[in-house]
Amino acid sequence: MEYDFTTRVDRRGSGAAKWEEMFRKNPNVSPEIIPLSVADMELPNPPEIIQGLKDHLDKTILGYTTVTPEYTQAVIAWMKKRHNWDVKAEWIIQSPGVVPAFFTALKAFTEPGDGVIIQPPVYYPFFMAIENNDRVLVSNPLIRDDAKLSYRIDFEDLEAKAKDPKNKLLIFCSPHNPVGRVWAREELQRISDICLANNVLVVSDEIHFDLLAPGVEHTVYATLSKEAEGHCVICTAPSKTFNLAGMQDSNIIIPNEELRKKLQAEFMKSALFMISNLGLKAGELAYTKCEAWLDAFLLVLKQNYEYVKDYIARHIPQIKVYPLEGTYLMWLDFRAFGLDQQALEQFMISEAEWFTDEGYLFGKEGSGFERINLACPLSVLEEAMDRLKKALAARKLI
């Protein structure tokens, strides 16, 4: 089947979060601008999902809904085929999203005042989960190598912090958002060794694990060993892979029965047990009907990444491009222009009409960087790059 990765969808008036945020920041934004910030796609959904939901609506009642055996089997089959992970049905807990899941996991497995380790620059709801629930944020910043344009984990610092008995949990981002790393198995094993030795539970956010560059392999944290399997919570969802964030469907996979029951009990305290009828059906359709769409999208993602990378190399070499191993989120270093984070943000919004996620959102380590969403038609990126070049030239920055 030929898939549509070129149509530009006008989401004005639809409640699309990043569009509404764009208009809030710049009410006079040019009408052709499409934002490149929040991590959903500016692409039509897979047609198999749309048609499947239409067929479903013809014969269903949108009442209270529970998980079906067909849905569970679809999740199990996907994990085996795409990730070589043998998941048992009873390991899976449904959640209305990965973010609610790790917020709830933090409350289930730690107490107020406990330390929770994160590795900035990192997905900003990690900070929110800790700070909004009276836990102590323990930072284990990634080591940035400006010469090699790469990031790595500071294992010595992680081990020192894991040895502190006050620090009970690591929220781990794998693949890493925003820096685009897909951690090697050896790196994951060192994480596991440190956390097991110091009884630090790992909550691994793997929502981007289907979105990999050609030749890159992702290792699910739970597959490292039986010991790692018993000491982790794996957060997954079809939402990033198939552009279903609004469907509010995720699969939290916990092999350890004791941990699973603790999280389920915490879910009950907040009534996080109602699942969307259409979300479940969309997830089932995604995992059973849409693998070919995903493979086609990954080729588009590679094309988009190479286009932006090549454009920058030719026209704006002051910007440093970090390699994209996983996710559809490109990490760009703008520090050479000498703008502080407020000035850079204002330049982007008002002059370049670039609506990305500012690097400082991901922690102070991201200041001077921009995260750009590549999940859009190539024409959108072509126009965005030309706008950026013209705005920089007008400022005499290039």
ZAMIMAR-793316 format. One record per residue: residue in one letter; z, x, y of N, C-alpha, C, CB in turn. Coordinates in steps of 0.1 Angstrom, whole numbers, plus 5000, padded with zeros to 4 digits. Each point is the difference from the previous one (the first is absolute). Glycine has a CB too. Layout:
residues N
AZXYZXYZXYZXY;...
end
This chain:
residues 398
M500050084988500049925012500050095012501249814988;E498050145023500150075013501149955008497550034999;Y503350055006501249965008499850035015501550044980;D499149885028499850005014501150095007498949774999;F500750355005500950095007499550025014500750114978;T498449815027499550025013500349895010498250134989;T502149755007500249895009501350025008498849844984;R501150145029501150015009500649865001499050205013;V502349794983500749875000500749995013500249994975;D499649905033500749985012501349924997497849995014;R503350084987501349944996500849955012500050164980;R499449835031500749945012500449864997498750155015;G502549824988500549864998500449974986498649945018;S501450164973500349974986501550044997497650044994;G503150025016501350054997500150134994500649774998;A498250305002500050144994501050095009497649974991;A503350095002501150075007499550115009501549954981;K497650135014499650125009499149955011500250154980;W499049745018499249955011500949955011498249944984;E502849985012500949955010500850115008500349794986;E500050315007500750125006499050075010501550034979;M497349985017499050065009499949925013498750084980;F501249795019499949925012501250005009498549854988;R502750175005501250015007500150135008501249874983;K498350245011500050135007498950015011500850104979;N498149845019498950005010499349875000499750254996;P500849655012499449875001498550005004502249915005;N497450205001498650015005499150084991500949985023;V499550044965499250084990498649954999502150064988;S497050035011498649964999499849914987499250215012;P499949694989500049904989499550054987499649845017;E499650274983499550064987501050094993497749985010;I503550044996500950104994500749944988500350105022;I499849984967500749964988501150114998498049894989;P503350065010501150104999500050074986501349855015;L499250274986500050094988501550044997497650085005;S503349834996501450044998500649954987500249995025;V500449894975500849954988499150014988501449855015;A499350184973499350034988499649874992501250224999;D497949705008499249914992498550035003501849824999;M497350134994498650045001499349915010500050094977;E499049965031499149925008498749984992501050105022;L499249854966498949984991500249864993499750254996;P499349685000500149884993500750024987498049915010;N502850004985500750014987499050004989502049895009;P498350174979499149994989499649864997501150204990;P497649775009499549874998500549934987498050065012;E502450024978500649944988501349945003498850174986;I502049885023501249945004499849885008501150225000;I498049785010499849885008499549894991499550145020;Q499549884972499549894991501049964990497750095003;G503150004992501049974990501149915006499550214988;L500949825025500949925007499549865003501050205010;K497749794993499449875003500049914987498650115018;D501149964971500049934987501449954997498050134992;H502949965010501549974997500449885009500450244994;L499249765018500549895009499449864996500250175018;D498749844975499449874996500849934988497850105007;K503049984987500749954988501550025000497950044988;T502750015023501450035000500849915010499550234993;I501749775006500949945010500950115006500149774988;L500050245025500650115006501549985001498050055013;G502649944975501549984999500750124997499649774993;Y501750225003500750124995499350074989502249895008;T497850244992499250074991500850124994497949945013;T501950084974500650114993498950094994502149864996;V498350255000499050104994499549954987501150195011;T497649824987499449964987499850124991498849815011;P501150164976499750114991498750075003501249884982;E497850055023498750065004500250105011498849794993;Y502050175017500250095011500750134995500249805016;T500950184976500750124995499150094992502149875000;Q497050074992499150084992499050085008500349844982;A499350095029499150075009500650125007498949785004;V502450215000500750125005500150114990501349855015;I499150114973500250104989498750074997501849874991;A497150065008498750064997499550095011499449804986;W500850165026499650095011500850135000499449795014;M501950204984500850125000499650104989501949875010;K497750074979499550094989498750065003501349864984;K497750065020498750055002499950095012499149794990;R501550185021499850085012501050125001499149805012;H502150184981501050105002500650054987500549895022;N498950074967500550054987501549984999498250174999;W502349715005501449975000500349884991500250105024;D500549924966500449894991501249925005499050134981;V500749765026501149925006500349884991499250075023;K502049904975500549884993500249885009501150154983;A498649735012500149885008501349995007498349894985;E502850145008501349975005500450105011500649914978;W498650205024500350105010499649955014499750184983;I499549715018499449965012500849905008497750054990;I502649975022500649905009499049975011502450094995;Q497449795008499149965011500850005013498549864985;S500950185026500650005013498949965010501650184994;P498849765017499049965010499450125008501249785002;G499150334994499550125006500750134996499249865019;V500250254983500750134997501050035010497950094989;V501949875024501050035010501349924997498250045017;P501749834981501249934996500750064988499049795009;A500250264982500550064987500950125003498049914987;F501550185021500850125002501149985010498050144995;F501949765014501249965008501149954991498549955019;T501149974971500949944991500650104990498849785002;A500450314994500450114991501150095006497750004989;L502150035024501050075007501349945000498250095015;K501849774987501349935000500649994986499249875020;A499950134970500549984986500650134995498249834996;F501350295008500450124994500850095009498049984986;T502249985026500950085009501049915007498150185003;E502849895004501049925008499950055014501549984981;P498949935029500050055014500750135001500049765008;G499450335000500550135002499450114990502149895008;D497350064981499350094991498850075007500849864980;G498850265015498850065005498849974992501450185008;V497549794999498749974994499050115005500649754998;I498850324993499150115003498649945002501450174988;I497949885023498649975001499350135005500449765005;Q498250244995499350135002498949985011500450064976;P500149945036499149985011499050125003501849855010;P497150124996499649875006499749904989499150125020;V501449764981499949914988499949865005501250164985;Y498449755007499849865002501349945008498549984979;Y501249975033501249975008500949894995498550065019;P501149844973501149914994501150074992498249835000;F501550304995501050074994501250025009498350124985;F501449925028501150025010500749875002498750185011;M500549714990500649875003500949954989498049955013;A501650084975500949954989501450075000497949964986;I502150165018501250085000500949965012498950194989;E500449815023500849985012500449855002498750185010;N500549734985500449855001501049964990497849965008;N502650134982500949964990501250095000498249914987;D502150165024501250085001500150114990501149805009;R497850254987500050134992499750125009499349874979;V500950245015499950135008498650064997502550045001;L496749985009498750064998500150154998498949815014;V500650244975500150144997498550054999502249974987;S497550115022498650045001499750134992499949905023;N499150104969499550114993498550025004501749974980;P498150085032498650005005499150084992500949985022;L497849974977499050084993499750125008499049794991;I500650325002499650125007498550005003501850134988;R497949885025498649995005499550145001500449785012;D498550254982499350135002498849985009500850084976;D499349965036498949985010498850084996501749955018;A498550174977498950084996499249954989501350205008;K499349744982499349954988499849855001501150184987;L499449765024499949855002500549934987498050035016;S503249994981500649954988501549975002498350124986;Y502249805005501449975000500650024986499749835018;R501550214981500750024987501449965002498550194993;I502249784996501449964999500950125002499449814985;D501650185023501050115001501049974989499750025026;F500150054963500949974988501450065002498050004986;E502150125021501350055002500949915009499050234998;D500449725012500749905009500349884992498950095020;L500249864972500249884992501250024991497649945001;E502450174992501150034991501350015007498450124985;A501749945026501250015008500649865003499350235009;K499849694995500449865004500349914988498650035021;A500749994969500349934987501450034995497549994995;K502950145007501350044995501249945007498950214994;D500849735018501149935007500249874994499450125022;P501849864972500349874993499949885008501550134986;K498549885027499849885009498649955000501850095014;N497250004982498649965000499649954986499550175018;K500249704982499949934987498649964996502249915004;L496850105005498749944997498950075008501149784996;L497850244998498850055006498949895001500550244992;I499049735020498949915001498850095001501249815011;F497950194979499050104998498649935002501450134984;C497749935023498749955003498950074992500849935023;S498650004968499150074990498849904996502050144992;P496849885013499550105010500749995013497850004988;H502250115020500850005012499249945012501250214991;N499549705015499549945013500950045011499149804987;P500450285023498650005004499350134997500749855018;V499850254976499450135000498950014989502150105008;G497849804983498950004991500150084987498749955019;R502550114979500250084988500149914987501150185014;V498349874976500349954986500750114993498049844999;W503350144998500850104995499650054986501949915013;A498050224985499750054986501249974991498550185010;R501249824977501049974990501150105001498349904985;E501450235018501050105001501049975011498450174990;E501149785021500849965012500949894996498350085016;L501149824977500849884996501150044990498149865004;Q501650244988501050044990501250075007498250034983;R501550055027501150065008500949905007498550205003;I500849695002500849895006500949944989498149955017;S501350034972500849944989501250084996497949894992;D501850245006501150094996501150005010498350154988;I501449865024501050005011500849875000498650165014;C500749734985500749875002500849964987498149935015;L501450114973500749974988501350095000497949944988;A502050185016501150095000501149965009498550194994;N501249745016501049965011500249855001499350205012;N500149734978500249854999499649935013501950044984;V496950005021499449935011498949914994500550205016;L499649684987499049904995498750015008501949854992;V497050145001498750015007499449865000499650244992;V500149715020499249885003498650055004502149855006;S496950144986498750065002499149895005500450184983;D499149835030499149915005498650054997501549935019;E497850004971498750054995498949895003501250134982;I499049805029499149895003498550055002502049885011;H497950254993498650055003499450074987500650035024;F500049954965499750094988498649984994502450014996;D496949885008498749984995498950065009500849794990;L499750265022499050045011500050155000500549795013;L498650274979500050144997498650065004501849984982;A498250145023498850075003499450054986500850085023;P497949944977499350044987500750124995497849905008;G502450104979500650124993501550015001497950115004;V502849805004501450015002500749914990499750055025;E501349994969500849924990501449985005498750094981;H501749785018501449965004500849994987499249885020;T502050174981501049994989501149905004499550244992;V500649665000501149905003501350074997498649804994;Y502450205015501250074999500749974986500350005025;A499749884971500749964988499450064987500649795012;T498250264989499450064988500350154998498249835003;L502650225006500350154999500850034987500050015025;S501049904972500850034988500849874998500150255004;K500649754984500949884997501250005010499350014976;E501150115028501150015009499649955014500950204988;A497949835017499549955012499849855000498950235005;E500649734984499749854998501349925001498150064985;G503050005011501249925000500850015013500150044976;H499350045034500750025012499149985012501550174988;C497849725012499149975011499649865001499150224997;V500449745015499549875003498650035005502349895005;I496650054989498750025004499449885007499750164981;C499949855032499649895008498450005000502150015014;T497349894981498649995000499549865005499950164980;A498849835023499549875004498550015000502049955014;P497349944985498550005002499649995014499849894978;S501250105031499749975014499150115007502149875001;K498350254999499250115006498650014993502150125007;T497949884980498850024992498949905003501450104983;F499049775018499049895001500249925013500049994975;N500750075035500149935013500749864999498050135008;L503149874985500749884998501449995006498749984979;A501650105032501350005005500649875004499450225008;G499749694997500549875003500349914989498650025019;M501150024968500349924989501550024995497650024993;Q503150085012501450024997500350004985500549885021;D498850224973500250014985500250154997498649794995;S502550254999500150144995500750004987500150085024;N499850034969500650024987500950125000498049894989;I503350095010501050105000500350034985501049945024;I498850184972500150034986501250104997497549974998;I503449984994501350074998500250014985501049935022;P498750184971500350014985501549984997497950144998;N503049915010501450014997500649855002500150255007;E500449704982500449865001501249985010499349974976;E501650135024501249985009499550005014501550124983;L497749985021499450005014499349875003499850254999;R499449714991499249875002500949885003498250104985;K502949895008500949895002500750015013500349984975;K500050145029500750015014499049965011501450194991;L497349855008499149965010499849855000498950234998;Q500949714990499949864999501149925006498750044979;A502550015019501249945005500050005016501350064979;E498350065026499950015015498949915005500850234999;F498149764994498949905004500649865001498250154989;M502649815002500649875000500949975012499950004975;K500750115030500949985011499249965013501550174990;S497249875010499249975012498949904996500450225009;A499749714980499049904995498650065000501449825010;L498550314986498650064998499549974986500650185018;F499349704979499549974986498849905000502350044992;M497349915020498949915001498750085002501549825010;I497550164981498850075000498849905004500950164982;S498249905026498949925005499049964989500350115022;N499449764977499049964990498750075002501049785000;L498550235012498750065002500150164999499349815015;G501950244989500250144998499950054986501449995020;L499249934971500050044986498649994994502349924998;K497049975006498649984995499150115006500349764998;A499950285015499250105005500250144993500149885022;G501250154975500350124993499450004986502150025013;E498049874980499449994987498550035001501849844992;L497550095017498650025002499650145003499849765008;A501050305001499850145004500050094988501049965022;Y500050034970500250094989499149974988502350035007;T497149864992499149964989498550005004501949874990;K497850115023498649985004499450105010500549764995;C500450325010499550085012500050154999500949815013;E499150244975500050154999498750065005501549984980;A497449955018498750055005500050005015498949914980;W501749995026500150005015500950125005499849755000;L501350284993500850115004499250134999502049884993;D497350144996499250124999499050025011500449994975;A499049895029499050015011500750035013498549834988;F502650115014500850035013500450145001500849774999;L499650294990500450145000498850095005501749964982;L497150015014498850075005499849985015498949984977;V501449905028499949975014501150085008499049774995;L502250244999501150075006499650155001501649834991;K497850234999499650145000499050025011500450024976;Q498649895025499050015011500649995013498349904985;N502650015017500749985014500850135003500149754997;Y500650304994500850125002499150125004501849914984;E497150105008499150125003499449985014499650034975;Y500049855028499449975013501050055012498649804990;V502650155009500950035011500350155000501149774998;K499150294991500350144999498950085006501449964979;D497350015017498950075005499849985015498949984978;Y501349905027499849975014501050085008499349774995;I501950245001501050085007499750145000501749844994;A497850224994499650145000498950035009500750004976;R498449915026498850025009500349985014498649934981;H502249975023500149955013501450025007498349844994;I502850164997501450005006500850104991499849765009;P499850364990500750094990501450035004497850104995;Q502749865017501450025003500949914992499350055023;I500149844971500849924991500050064986499449795014;K501850224980500150054987500149894990501150215008;V498149794981499949904990500750044988497849925009;Y503250004986500750044988499249944988502250015013;P497850054976499349954988500549874996499550244993;L499649675002500449874995499850004985499349895022;E501950124971500050004986500249864995500950234999;G499949695008500349864996500349925012500850084978;T499149795021500149895010498749995007502550045003;Y497349875006498849995009500550035014498849834985;L502250255017500650035013499850155003501749814998;M497650225013499750145003500950055011497649964995;W502950165003501150065009499350105008501849964983;L498250025031499350095009501050065010498049864998;D501950275005500850075008499450025014501050124980;F499549815030499550005014500850105009499349764997;R501650324998500950085008499350105009501749974982;A497150075014499350105008499749955014499050094980;F501049785023499749955013501250005010498349854989;G502850195006501250025008500649875006499050225005;L500749674989500649875005501349974993497749925005;D503350045002501249964993499749864993501550135016;Q499549834976499649884991499849885009501450094982;Q499349895029499849885008498650015007502549985004;A497150145001498850025007498849984990501150155017;L499149904971499049994990499849854996500550234991;E500549705008499949864996499349925011502150024986;Q498350015027499449925011498550045001502250005012;F497450124986498650045000499349934989500650225008;M499949774980499449934989499749855003501150164984;I500049785021499949855003499149975011502349984991;S497850095020499449965013498650065002502349975009;E497650154986498750085004499150014988501350135016;A499249904972499150014988499949874993500650234998;E500349675005500049884993500150024985498749885019;W502150214978500350044986501449944996498650225001;F501449694990501249934996500450054985499549805016;T501250314984500450064987501549994999498050154999;D502649914991501550014999500350135006500249854980;E500650155030500550135006500850084991499949895023;G499950244977500750084990501550005001498150145001;Y502549845012501450005001500749884993499750125022;L499549784975500649894992500650054987498449845011;F501050264983500450054987501150115001497649954992;G503050065019501150105002499550105011500849974976;K500250115029499750095010499050114995502349965010;E497650064977499150104995498549955001501850064984;G498049825019498749955002499549995015500349874979;S500650185030499649995014498750095002502549965007;G496649985001498750075002498949974990501450185011;F498949744979499149974990499649855001501050174985;E497949805009499549864999499649974986499250005024;R501249874971499649964987498949895002502350054990;I496549985004498949915002499649944987499250145019;N500649734981499749924988498550014998502049845003;L497650214985498550024997499549884992500350245000;A500549664997499549894992499349895009501950044983;C496950005021499249915009498650044999501949985016;P497249944989498550045000499850135007499449764999;L499750324996499750135007499649985014499250094978;S500149805026499649985014501250005009498049874992;V503150085003501249995008500550145004500749784989;L499350315001500450145002499050075009501150004977;E497649985021499050065009500349975014498349994982;E502049885021500249965014501450065005498649794996;A502450214995501350055004499950155004501149834985;M498250255007499950145002499250035013500150044976;D498949885027499350025012500849975012497949944988;R502949955011501049965011501050115003499749764994;L500850304995501050105001499450135007501249914980;K497650125016499350125005499849985015498950054978;K500649835026499749985014501350005009498049864993;A503150085001501250005007500650135002500449784991;L499550314999500550145001499250085010500849994977;A497949985023499150075009500349965015498250024982;A502049855020500349955013501350065006498949794994;R502150244997501250075004499850155001501349824988;K497550235008499850145000500950084990499249995023;L501149944966500750064989499150064990501849835003;I497050144997499050074991498850045009500749874979;
end
